[in-house]
Amino acid sequence: MPVENHSNQEFNEEDEKNYKKNGLRQYGVYSAIVFQMLATMGLAFWGGNQLTEYLELPNQLLTVGVGFLGMGLAFYNLLNQLKRVQGNDSKKE
C-alpha cells in the first residue's frame, strides 16, 4: 500500500475555487478587517487621552483631534483592504 504525503498535496482548480468562496473564510477575512479598524480607532483615542493627561490640558480637544485622525486613518486603511480583497477575489475567479 503506497504512503501518501499530504503535506505536499496540491489543490485542483475546483478545490481552489471552493476554498476561496468558503463563507467561513470570507467571514474571517472581513471580521479581521473590522477588528483592525476598531483597534486603530481605540488606540488613537487612548493615545490622545494619554497626551492630554501628560500635557495637563484643561480640555479634551487633543483627545478628540487625535481620535478623529485615527478614525480617518482607519477608514483609509479599510477602503484599501477592501479594494485588495475584492480585487483578489475577482482575479482568481
Protein Blocks (a to p, Z undefined) as FASTA:
>chain_A
ZZddfklpccdfklmmmmmmpmklmmmmmmmmmmmmmmmmmmmmmmmmmmmmmnopabfk
lmmmmmmmmmmmmmmmmmmmmmmmmmmmmmmZZ
